[in-house]
Amino acid sequence: MTLFKRALAIALSISLTILPLGGTQAAMVSNQQIIDKTYQINDKQTLLQTLNRAEVQQQLLSMGVNAADIESRINQMTHEEIALLNQQMTVLPAGADGLGLVVMVFLVFVITDMLGATDIFPFVHPIR
């Protein structure tokens, strides 16, 4: 029995020295980082849900905005821009048809076109 224990100990010792052990890396995550990430996800989901409503889609289409471009544009927006749009939505009066939101989204799209971040509207030329 002791011979078996000795052989097992030697085999384990050799395997621990030969087999590479994967290094792990850890960093502290603050509560504020977790809260900010949660709000970023919730803000983007709220904005996408609002823009996917039928009346908003119809208004955007009447303004010449392609429905397929909306989600990609929102994914390119910063957290601050998304938060600003969501803040504007809460300011709109209850029962409003969302025209103010549509105009706000259109203005953000025009501004990003002017900055050269996107190229959706052919009538908007980037600032040089």
Secondary structure, DSSP 8 states (H G I E B T S, - for coil): -HHHHHHHHHHHHHHHHHS-----------HHHHHHHHHHHHHHHHHHHHHTSHHHHHHHHHTT--HHHHHHHHHHS-HHHHHHHHHHHHHS-TT--SHHHHHHHHHHHHHHHHTTS----TT-----
